[in-house]
Amino acid sequence: MKKRRQYSDYHMSQTEIAKVLNMTRAEVQHTEYIALKKLKQSGKLERFLGAKDDRGDTTWQEIK
């Protein structure tokens, strides 16, 4: 049986992402901030984290 992948299997630091995308770490950090802000405003982040809460994973309060 194939092992189900976890989020942690794909984790990369901001520095690693910056290197791959040929950006600075600050640019990656800013992009991440804007993306999370947009997801939060649309309500999609809450729904996603709510679904993860059922499995006992990260909550929005932990990210704030």
N, C-alpha and C positions, 0 to 999 in steps of 0.2 A: 504494500500500500504506500502511496506517495505521501510524504510528509507535507502538511499544510504550512505554507510560509507565514511567518510572523512579521509584523511591522519592523521589528528589530533586525530582521534579515536584510532590510534595505536602508538602514540608518547610515547617513553620511553627515559629517560635520560641515559647518558652513565653510570652513577652509577647504575641505575636499571638494565641495560643490563649486566653489569659486575657481579652483584650479581646473576642473573639468570644463566649466563654462567660460574660462578665460575672463573672469571678473575679479573684482576685489572682494574681500570678505564683507566689507561695509556695504557694497552694492547688493550682495546676497542677503545680508541682514535686512536691508531696507525693503527689498523685494518680498521677503518673507513677511515682514511687518505689514506691508500694504495688502498682501494676499490674505493674511489672517483677518485683517480689519474688514476687508470686503466680505469674506465668508461670514464673519460675525454679524455684520449689518444685514446680510441677506437671510440670516437664520439657518443657513446650511451647516455651519460649523456646530451649532447647538444640536441639530438633528443628528449629525454624524457622531458627535461625542456622546449623545444620548444613547445611540445604538451601541456604542462601545461600552457604555456604562453597564449594560446588561451582562457583559462579559467580565466586568470588574476592572476595566482599563481606565485610562486617563479621563479626567473630567475637565470641563471648561474652567472651573474654579482653580484647578491646579496650574493652568496655563497662564491665567491673568497675572 
